[in-house]
Amino acid sequence: GKVVGLLDISKPRGDRFLDRLEQRLTERGATIKRFSKPTFTKPAPVDLRHEIATSCDAVIEALAD
C-alpha cells in the first residue's frame, strides 16, 4: 500500500529498467508514480524534488546506459 516514486534521470534505457520495476512493484501492491528529470547532467529541479518528497514513501532512481 506504499507509494513508490520511480525517477528516470534521462539516461538511455533507464525507462526500460523502470518499466520492469513498475510491473514487479505493482504486482506486490505498491502504487507507482513516475517522474523524469529533463537531463541526467544536472540535479533534478527543486519543484520536481519537492513533488517527489511530498507524494512518495520511497523513490528509486534509474541509472542505465
PyMOL Python script that loads the backbone (N, CA, C, O; Angstrom):
from pymol import cmd

cmd.read_pdbstr("""\
ATOM      1  N   GLY A   1       0.785  -1.193   0.000  1.00  0.00           N
ATOM      2  CA  GLY A   1       0.000   0.000   0.000  1.00  0.00           C
ATOM      3  C   GLY A   1       0.837   1.272   0.000  1.00  0.00           C
ATOM      4  O   GLY A   1       0.301   2.359   0.213  1.00  0.00           O
ATOM      5  N   LYS A   2       2.124   1.156  -0.233  1.00  0.00           N
ATOM      6  CA  LYS A   2       3.000   2.327  -0.234  1.00  0.00           C
ATOM      7  C   LYS A   2       3.058   2.953  -1.628  1.00  0.00           C
ATOM      8  O   LYS A   2       2.791   2.299  -2.637  1.00  0.00           O
ATOM      9  N   VAL A   3       3.418   4.248  -1.652  1.00  0.00           N
ATOM     10  CA  VAL A   3       3.608   4.957  -2.911  1.00  0.00           C
ATOM     11  C   VAL A   3       5.107   5.015  -3.189  1.00  0.00           C
ATOM     12  O   VAL A   3       5.880   5.549  -2.393  1.00  0.00           O
ATOM     13  N   VAL A   4       5.502   4.457  -4.327  1.00  0.00           N
ATOM     14  CA  VAL A   4       6.905   4.426  -4.721  1.00  0.00           C
ATOM     15  C   VAL A   4       7.084   5.311  -5.946  1.00  0.00           C
ATOM     16  O   VAL A   4       6.406   5.137  -6.958  1.00  0.00           O
ATOM     17  N   GLY A   5       8.000   6.256  -5.842  1.00  0.00           N
ATOM     18  CA  GLY A   5       8.334   7.100  -6.971  1.00  0.00           C
ATOM     19  C   GLY A   5       9.453   6.482  -7.773  1.00  0.00           C
ATOM     20  O   GLY A   5      10.447   6.024  -7.210  1.00  0.00           O
ATOM     21  N   LEU A   6       9.300   6.463  -9.077  1.00  0.00           N
ATOM     22  CA  LEU A   6      10.342   5.964  -9.971  1.00  0.00           C
ATOM     23  C   LEU A   6      10.860   7.150 -10.771  1.00  0.00           C
ATOM     24  O   LEU A   6      10.131   7.744 -11.565  1.00  0.00           O
ATOM     25  N   LEU A   7      12.123   7.485 -10.554  1.00  0.00           N
ATOM     26  CA  LEU A   7      12.724   8.657 -11.177  1.00  0.00           C
ATOM     27  C   LEU A   7      13.645   8.239 -12.313  1.00  0.00           C
ATOM     28  O   LEU A   7      14.666   7.586 -12.095  1.00  0.00           O
ATOM     29  N   ASP A   8      13.276   8.617 -13.505  1.00  0.00           N
ATOM     30  CA  ASP A   8      14.093   8.387 -14.694  1.00  0.00           C
ATOM     31  C   ASP A   8      15.002   9.601 -14.857  1.00  0.00           C
ATOM     32  O   ASP A   8      14.514  10.718 -15.032  1.00  0.00           O
ATOM     33  N   ILE A   9      16.313   9.396 -14.802  1.00  0.00           N
ATOM     34  CA  ILE A   9      17.225  10.533 -14.910  1.00  0.00           C
ATOM     35  C   ILE A   9      17.555  10.871 -16.362  1.00  0.00           C
ATOM     36  O   ILE A   9      18.410  11.717 -16.623  1.00  0.00           O
ATOM     37  N   SER A  10      16.896  10.229 -17.288  1.00  0.00           N
ATOM     38  CA  SER A  10      17.017  10.502 -18.730  1.00  0.00           C
ATOM     39  C   SER A  10      18.288   9.950 -19.365  1.00  0.00           C
ATOM     40  O   SER A  10      18.791  10.503 -20.343  1.00  0.00           O
ATOM     41  N   LYS A  11      18.801   8.866 -18.809  1.00  0.00           N
ATOM     42  CA  LYS A  11      19.898   8.162 -19.473  1.00  0.00           C
ATOM     43  C   LYS A  11      19.279   7.066 -20.344  1.00  0.00           C
ATOM     44  O   LYS A  11      18.182   6.587 -20.056  1.00  0.00           O
ATOM     45  N   PRO A  12      19.974   6.677 -21.396  1.00  0.00           N
ATOM     46  CA  PRO A  12      19.435   5.636 -22.282  1.00  0.00           C
ATOM     47  C   PRO A  12      19.078   4.348 -21.525  1.00  0.00           C
ATOM     48  O   PRO A  12      19.835   3.877 -20.676  1.00  0.00           O
ATOM     49  N   ARG A  13      17.939   3.812 -21.845  1.00  0.00           N
ATOM     50  CA  ARG A  13      17.399   2.549 -21.331  1.00  0.00           C
ATOM     51  C   ARG A  13      16.964   2.581 -19.869  1.00  0.00           C
ATOM     52  O   ARG A  13      16.542   1.555 -19.335  1.00  0.00           O
ATOM     53  N   GLY A  14      17.058   3.729 -19.217  1.00  0.00           N
ATOM     54  CA  GLY A  14      16.566   3.819 -17.843  1.00  0.00           C
ATOM     55  C   GLY A  14      15.080   3.552 -17.768  1.00  0.00           C
ATOM     56  O   GLY A  14      14.590   2.981 -16.793  1.00  0.00           O
ATOM     57  N   ASP A  15      14.358   3.970 -18.804  1.00  0.00           N
ATOM     58  CA  ASP A  15      12.907   3.743 -18.828  1.00  0.00           C
ATOM     59  C   ASP A  15      12.575   2.263 -18.883  1.00  0.00           C
ATOM     60  O   ASP A  15      11.575   1.838 -18.305  1.00  0.00           O
ATOM     61  N   ARG A  16      13.388   1.468 -19.565  1.00  0.00           N
ATOM     62  CA  ARG A  16      13.138   0.016 -19.620  1.00  0.00           C
ATOM     63  C   ARG A  16      13.271  -0.614 -18.242  1.00  0.00           C
ATOM     64  O   ARG A  16      12.455  -1.443 -17.841  1.00  0.00           O
ATOM     65  N   PHE A  17      14.303  -0.211 -17.533  1.00  0.00           N
ATOM     66  CA  PHE A  17      14.506  -0.705 -16.175  1.00  0.00           C
ATOM     67  C   PHE A  17      13.312  -0.332 -15.290  1.00  0.00           C
ATOM     68  O   PHE A  17      12.802  -1.166 -14.543  1.00  0.00           O
ATOM     69  N   LEU A  18      12.877   0.919 -15.380  1.00  0.00           N
ATOM     70  CA  LEU A  18      11.758   1.376 -14.550  1.00  0.00           C
ATOM     71  C   LEU A  18      10.438   0.724 -14.950  1.00  0.00           C
ATOM     72  O   LEU A  18       9.592   0.475 -14.091  1.00  0.00           O
ATOM     73  N   ASP A  19      10.249   0.446 -16.231  1.00  0.00           N
ATOM     74  CA  ASP A  19       9.032  -0.257 -16.671  1.00  0.00           C
ATOM     75  C   ASP A  19       8.931  -1.613 -15.984  1.00  0.00           C
ATOM     76  O   ASP A  19       7.869  -1.993 -15.489  1.00  0.00           O
ATOM     77  N   ARG A  20      10.036  -2.331 -15.958  1.00  0.00           N
ATOM     78  CA  ARG A  20      10.054  -3.665 -15.338  1.00  0.00           C
ATOM     79  C   ARG A  20       9.849  -3.559 -13.823  1.00  0.00           C
ATOM     80  O   ARG A  20       9.100  -4.335 -13.230  1.00  0.00           O
ATOM     81  N   LEU A  21      10.520  -2.598 -13.218  1.00  0.00           N
ATOM     82  CA  LEU A  21      10.355  -2.389 -11.785  1.00  0.00           C
ATOM     83  C   LEU A  21       8.921  -2.034 -11.437  1.00  0.00           C
ATOM     84  O   LEU A  21       8.370  -2.531 -10.455  1.00  0.00           O
ATOM     85  N   GLU A  22       8.319  -1.169 -12.247  1.00  0.00           N
ATOM     86  CA  GLU A  22       6.922  -0.792 -12.017  1.00  0.00           C
ATOM     87  C   GLU A  22       6.024  -2.020 -12.051  1.00  0.00           C
ATOM     88  O   GLU A  22       5.147  -2.176 -11.202  1.00  0.00           O
ATOM     89  N   GLN A  23       6.238  -2.877 -13.019  1.00  0.00           N
ATOM     90  CA  GLN A  23       5.431  -4.098 -13.128  1.00  0.00           C
ATOM     91  C   GLN A  23       5.570  -4.952 -11.864  1.00  0.00           C
ATOM     92  O   GLN A  23       4.571  -5.409 -11.308  1.00  0.00           O
ATOM     93  N   ARG A  24       6.794  -5.162 -11.417  1.00  0.00           N
ATOM     94  CA  ARG A  24       7.025  -6.016 -10.247  1.00  0.00           C
ATOM     95  C   ARG A  24       6.463  -5.396  -8.963  1.00  0.00           C
ATOM     96  O   ARG A  24       5.862  -6.096  -8.148  1.00  0.00           O
ATOM     97  N   LEU A  25       6.657  -4.102  -8.787  1.00  0.00           N
ATOM     98  CA  LEU A  25       6.156  -3.443  -7.577  1.00  0.00           C
ATOM     99  C   LEU A  25       4.632  -3.384  -7.558  1.00  0.00           C
ATOM    100  O   LEU A  25       4.022  -3.533  -6.499  1.00  0.00           O
ATOM    101  N   THR A  26       4.014  -3.170  -8.711  1.00  0.00           N
ATOM    102  CA  THR A  26       2.553  -3.150  -8.799  1.00  0.00           C
ATOM    103  C   THR A  26       1.980  -4.518  -8.439  1.00  0.00           C
ATOM    104  O   THR A  26       0.950  -4.610  -7.770  1.00  0.00           O
ATOM    105  N   GLU A  27       2.646  -5.568  -8.883  1.00  0.00           N
ATOM    106  CA  GLU A  27       2.208  -6.929  -8.532  1.00  0.00           C
ATOM    107  C   GLU A  27       2.214  -7.142  -7.025  1.00  0.00           C
ATOM    108  O   GLU A  27       1.454  -7.958  -6.504  1.00  0.00           O
ATOM    109  N   ARG A  28       3.066  -6.413  -6.334  1.00  0.00           N
ATOM    110  CA  ARG A  28       3.195  -6.550  -4.877  1.00  0.00           C
ATOM    111  C   ARG A  28       2.357  -5.525  -4.115  1.00  0.00           C
ATOM    112  O   ARG A  28       2.474  -5.412  -2.894  1.00  0.00           O
ATOM    113  N   GLY A  29       1.512  -4.778  -4.831  1.00  0.00           N
ATOM    114  CA  GLY A  29       0.565  -3.884  -4.182  1.00  0.00           C
ATOM    115  C   GLY A  29       1.001  -2.438  -4.022  1.00  0.00           C
ATOM    116  O   GLY A  29       0.296  -1.649  -3.391  1.00  0.00           O
ATOM    117  N   ALA A  30       2.135  -2.081  -4.574  1.00  0.00           N
ATOM    118  CA  ALA A  30       2.593  -0.690  -4.462  1.00  0.00           C
ATOM    119  C   ALA A  30       1.876   0.194  -5.478  1.00  0.00           C
ATOM    120  O   ALA A  30       1.507  -0.257  -6.563  1.00  0.00           O
ATOM    121  N   THR A  31       1.688   1.435  -5.115  1.00  0.00           N
ATOM    122  CA  THR A  31       1.211   2.456  -6.037  1.00  0.00           C
ATOM    123  C   THR A  31       2.447   3.148  -6.591  1.00  0.00           C
ATOM    124  O   THR A  31       3.342   3.531  -5.837  1.00  0.00           O
ATOM    125  N   ILE A  32       2.495   3.308  -7.907  1.00  0.00           N
ATOM    126  CA  ILE A  32       3.679   3.857  -8.558  1.00  0.00           C
ATOM    127  C   ILE A  32       3.397   5.240  -9.113  1.00  0.00           C
ATOM    128  O   ILE A  32       2.348   5.487  -9.709  1.00  0.00           O
ATOM    129  N   LYS A  33       4.353   6.141  -8.906  1.00  0.00           N
ATOM    130  CA  LYS A  33       4.335   7.458  -9.542  1.00  0.00           C
ATOM    131  C   LYS A  33       5.631   7.579 -10.335  1.00  0.00           C
ATOM    132  O   LYS A  33       6.718   7.337  -9.811  1.00  0.00           O
ATOM    133  N   ARG A  34       5.501   7.957 -11.609  1.00  0.00           N
ATOM    134  CA  ARG A  34       6.685   8.093 -12.468  1.00  0.00           C
ATOM    135  C   ARG A  34       7.088   9.558 -12.573  1.00  0.00           C
ATOM    136  O   ARG A  34       6.244  10.448 -12.677  1.00  0.00           O
ATOM    137  N   PHE A  35       8.384   9.783 -12.545  1.00  0.00           N
ATOM    138  CA  PHE A  35       8.962  11.111 -12.678  1.00  0.00           C
ATOM    139  C   PHE A  35      10.141  11.033 -13.637  1.00  0.00           C
ATOM    140  O   PHE A  35      10.728   9.968 -13.832  1.00  0.00           O
ATOM    141  N   SER A  36      10.481  12.170 -14.233  1.00  0.00           N
ATOM    142  CA  SER A  36      11.596  12.202 -15.161  1.00  0.00           C
ATOM    143  C   SER A  36      12.339  13.527 -15.039  1.00  0.00           C
ATOM    144  O   SER A  36      11.730  14.597 -15.007  1.00  0.00           O
ATOM    145  N   LYS A  37      13.655  13.439 -14.972  1.00  0.00           N
ATOM    146  CA  LYS A  37      14.487  14.639 -14.985  1.00  0.00           C
ATOM    147  C   LYS A  37      14.643  15.103 -16.428  1.00  0.00           C
ATOM    148  O   LYS A  37      14.619  14.284 -17.346  1.00  0.00           O
ATOM    149  N   PRO A  38      14.804  16.415 -16.638  1.00  0.00           N
ATOM    150  CA  PRO A  38      14.999  16.900 -18.007  1.00  0.00           C
ATOM    151  C   PRO A  38      16.317  16.415 -18.621  1.00  0.00           C
ATOM    152  O   PRO A  38      16.390  16.184 -19.828  1.00  0.00           O
ATOM    153  N   THR A  39      17.359  16.259 -17.790  1.00  0.00           N
ATOM    154  CA  THR A  39      18.662  15.811 -18.273  1.00  0.00           C
ATOM    155  C   THR A  39      19.419  15.141 -17.133  1.00  0.00           C
ATOM    156  O   THR A  39      19.247  15.503 -15.969  1.00  0.00           O
ATOM    157  N   PHE A  40      20.249  14.172 -17.467  1.00  0.00           N
ATOM    158  CA  PHE A  40      21.000  13.486 -16.423  1.00  0.00           C
ATOM    159  C   PHE A  40      22.226  14.284 -15.973  1.00  0.00           C
ATOM    160  O   PHE A  40      22.854  13.932 -14.975  1.00  0.00           O
ATOM    161  N   THR A  41      22.570  15.342 -16.688  1.00  0.00           N
ATOM    162  CA  THR A  41      23.788  16.089 -16.388  1.00  0.00           C
ATOM    163  C   THR A  41      23.624  17.109 -15.263  1.00  0.00           C
ATOM    164  O   THR A  41      24.616  17.664 -14.789  1.00  0.00           O
ATOM    165  N   LYS A  42      22.393  17.363 -14.831  1.00  0.00           N
ATOM    166  CA  LYS A  42      22.143  18.350 -13.779  1.00  0.00           C
ATOM    167  C   LYS A  42      21.232  17.750 -12.716  1.00  0.00           C
ATOM    168  O   LYS A  42      20.491  16.805 -12.990  1.00  0.00           O
ATOM    169  N   PRO A  43      21.285  18.297 -11.500  1.00  0.00           N
ATOM    170  CA  PRO A  43      20.359  17.826 -10.460  1.00  0.00           C
ATOM    171  C   PRO A  43      18.903  18.058 -10.875  1.00  0.00           C
ATOM    172  O   PRO A  43      18.601  18.919 -11.702  1.00  0.00           O
ATOM    173  N   ALA A  44      18.028  17.275 -10.283  1.00  0.00           N
ATOM    174  CA  ALA A  44      16.591  17.455 -10.541  1.00  0.00           C
ATOM    175  C   ALA A  44      16.169  18.845 -10.086  1.00  0.00           C
ATOM    176  O   ALA A  44      16.656  19.334  -9.067  1.00  0.00           O
ATOM    177  N   PRO A  45      15.265  19.493 -10.831  1.00  0.00           N
ATOM    178  CA  PRO A  45      14.771  20.810 -10.424  1.00  0.00           C
ATOM    179  C   PRO A  45      14.112  20.761  -9.040  1.00  0.00           C
ATOM    180  O   PRO A  45      13.570  19.732  -8.636  1.00  0.00           O
ATOM    181  N   VAL A  46      14.165  21.861  -8.337  1.00  0.00           N
ATOM    182  CA  VAL A  46      13.628  21.946  -6.975  1.00  0.00           C
ATOM    183  C   VAL A  46      12.164  21.532  -6.926  1.00  0.00           C
ATOM    184  O   VAL A  46      11.766  20.796  -6.023  1.00  0.00           O
ATOM    185  N   ASP A  47      11.356  21.987  -7.874  1.00  0.00           N
ATOM    186  CA  ASP A  47       9.930  21.640  -7.845  1.00  0.00           C
ATOM    187  C   ASP A  47       9.705  20.142  -8.021  1.00  0.00           C
ATOM    188  O   ASP A  47       8.786  19.584  -7.421  1.00  0.00           O
ATOM    189  N   LEU A  48      10.527  19.484  -8.831  1.00  0.00           N
ATOM    190  CA  LEU A  48      10.417  18.037  -9.014  1.00  0.00           C
ATOM    191  C   LEU A  48      10.811  17.312  -7.732  1.00  0.00           C
ATOM    192  O   LEU A  48      10.129  16.375  -7.316  1.00  0.00           O
ATOM    193  N   ARG A  49      11.889  17.730  -7.112  1.00  0.00           N
ATOM    194  CA  ARG A  49      12.318  17.116  -5.849  1.00  0.00           C
ATOM    195  C   ARG A  49      11.249  17.288  -4.779  1.00  0.00           C
ATOM    196  O   ARG A  49      10.990  16.366  -4.005  1.00  0.00           O
ATOM    197  N   HIS A  50      10.629  18.459  -4.731  1.00  0.00           N
ATOM    198  CA  HIS A  50       9.573  18.711  -3.750  1.00  0.00           C
ATOM    199  C   HIS A  50       8.366  17.797  -4.002  1.00  0.00           C
ATOM    200  O   HIS A  50       7.813  17.214  -3.069  1.00  0.00           O
ATOM    201  N   GLU A  51       7.970  17.681  -5.260  1.00  0.00           N
ATOM    202  CA  GLU A  51       6.831  16.814  -5.591  1.00  0.00           C
ATOM    203  C   GLU A  51       7.093  15.366  -5.188  1.00  0.00           C
ATOM    204  O   GLU A  51       6.219  14.706  -4.627  1.00  0.00           O
ATOM    205  N   ILE A  52       8.287  14.879  -5.472  1.00  0.00           N
ATOM    206  CA  ILE A  52       8.641  13.505  -5.103  1.00  0.00           C
ATOM    207  C   ILE A  52       8.619  13.346  -3.581  1.00  0.00           C
ATOM    208  O   ILE A  52       8.056  12.384  -3.060  1.00  0.00           O
ATOM    209  N   ALA A  53       9.231  14.287  -2.880  1.00  0.00           N
ATOM    210  CA  ALA A  53       9.335  14.196  -1.424  1.00  0.00           C
ATOM    211  C   ALA A  53       7.979  14.242  -0.728  1.00  0.00           C
ATOM    212  O   ALA A  53       7.790  13.609   0.310  1.00  0.00           O
ATOM    213  N   THR A  54       7.049  14.982  -1.292  1.00  0.00           N
ATOM    214  CA  THR A  54       5.748  15.131  -0.632  1.00  0.00           C
ATOM    215  C   THR A  54       4.706  14.111  -1.075  1.00  0.00           C
ATOM    216  O   THR A  54       3.655  13.994  -0.446  1.00  0.00           O
ATOM    217  N   SER A  55       4.980  13.376  -2.141  1.00  0.00           N
ATOM    218  CA  SER A  55       3.955  12.452  -2.639  1.00  0.00           C
ATOM    219  C   SER A  55       4.357  10.976  -2.611  1.00  0.00           C
ATOM    220  O   SER A  55       3.561  10.112  -2.976  1.00  0.00           O
ATOM    221  N   CYS A  56       5.581  10.684  -2.183  1.00  0.00           N
ATOM    222  CA  CYS A  56       6.056   9.297  -2.223  1.00  0.00           C
ATOM    223  C   CYS A  56       6.607   8.852  -0.872  1.00  0.00           C
ATOM    224  O   CYS A  56       7.163   9.648  -0.115  1.00  0.00           O
ATOM    225  N   ASP A  57       6.439   7.557  -0.589  1.00  0.00           N
ATOM    226  CA  ASP A  57       7.024   6.966   0.613  1.00  0.00           C
ATOM    227  C   ASP A  57       8.478   6.566   0.367  1.00  0.00           C
ATOM    228  O   ASP A  57       9.278   6.521   1.301  1.00  0.00           O
ATOM    229  N   ALA A  58       8.814   6.280  -0.872  1.00  0.00           N
ATOM    230  CA  ALA A  58      10.169   5.887  -1.253  1.00  0.00           C
ATOM    231  C   ALA A  58      10.372   6.252  -2.713  1.00  0.00           C
ATOM    232  O   ALA A  58       9.411   6.451  -3.456  1.00  0.00           O
ATOM    233  N   VAL A  59      11.644   6.339  -3.120  1.00  0.00           N
ATOM    234  CA  VAL A  59      11.946   6.646  -4.519  1.00  0.00           C
ATOM    235  C   VAL A  59      13.082   5.742  -4.988  1.00  0.00           C
ATOM    236  O   VAL A  59      14.014   5.443  -4.240  1.00  0.00           O
ATOM    237  N   ILE A  60      12.981   5.321  -6.228  1.00  0.00           N
ATOM    238  CA  ILE A  60      14.029   4.553  -6.886  1.00  0.00           C
ATOM    239  C   ILE A  60      14.455   5.354  -8.111  1.00  0.00           C
ATOM    240  O   ILE A  60      13.634   5.761  -8.933  1.00  0.00           O
ATOM    241  N   GLU A  61      15.754   5.564  -8.206  1.00  0.00           N
ATOM    242  CA  GLU A  61      16.300   6.354  -9.310  1.00  0.00           C
ATOM    243  C   GLU A  61      16.965   5.397 -10.303  1.00  0.00           C
ATOM    244  O   GLU A  61      17.767   4.548  -9.913  1.00  0.00           O
ATOM    245  N   ALA A  62      16.627   5.540 -11.578  1.00  0.00           N
ATOM    246  CA  ALA A  62      17.167   4.643 -12.593  1.00  0.00           C
ATOM    247  C   ALA A  62      18.435   5.201 -13.189  1.00  0.00           C
ATOM    248  O   ALA A  62      18.457   6.318 -13.706  1.00  0.00           O
ATOM    249  N   LEU A  63      19.492   4.416 -13.115  1.00  0.00           N
ATOM    250  CA  LEU A  63      20.751   4.728 -13.790  1.00  0.00           C
ATOM    251  C   LEU A  63      20.980   3.622 -14.802  1.00  0.00           C
ATOM    252  O   LEU A  63      21.017   2.449 -14.428  1.00  0.00           O
ATOM    253  N   ALA A  64      21.131   3.954 -16.043  1.00  0.00           N
ATOM    254  CA  ALA A  64      21.334   2.925 -17.068  1.00  0.00           C
ATOM    255  C   ALA A  64      22.114   3.504 -18.226  1.00  0.00           C
ATOM    256  O   ALA A  64      22.281   4.720 -18.326  1.00  0.00           O
ATOM    257  N   ASP A  65      22.577   2.662 -19.076  1.00  0.00           N
ATOM    258  CA  ASP A  65      23.249   3.003 -20.325  1.00  0.00           C
ATOM    259  C   ASP A  65      23.202   1.820 -21.245  1.00  0.00           C
ATOM    260  O   ASP A  65      23.714   1.886 -22.363  1.00  0.00           O
TER     261      ASP A  65
END
""", "prot")
cmd.dss("prot")
cmd.show_as("cartoon", "prot")
cmd.util.cbc("prot")
cmd.orient("prot")
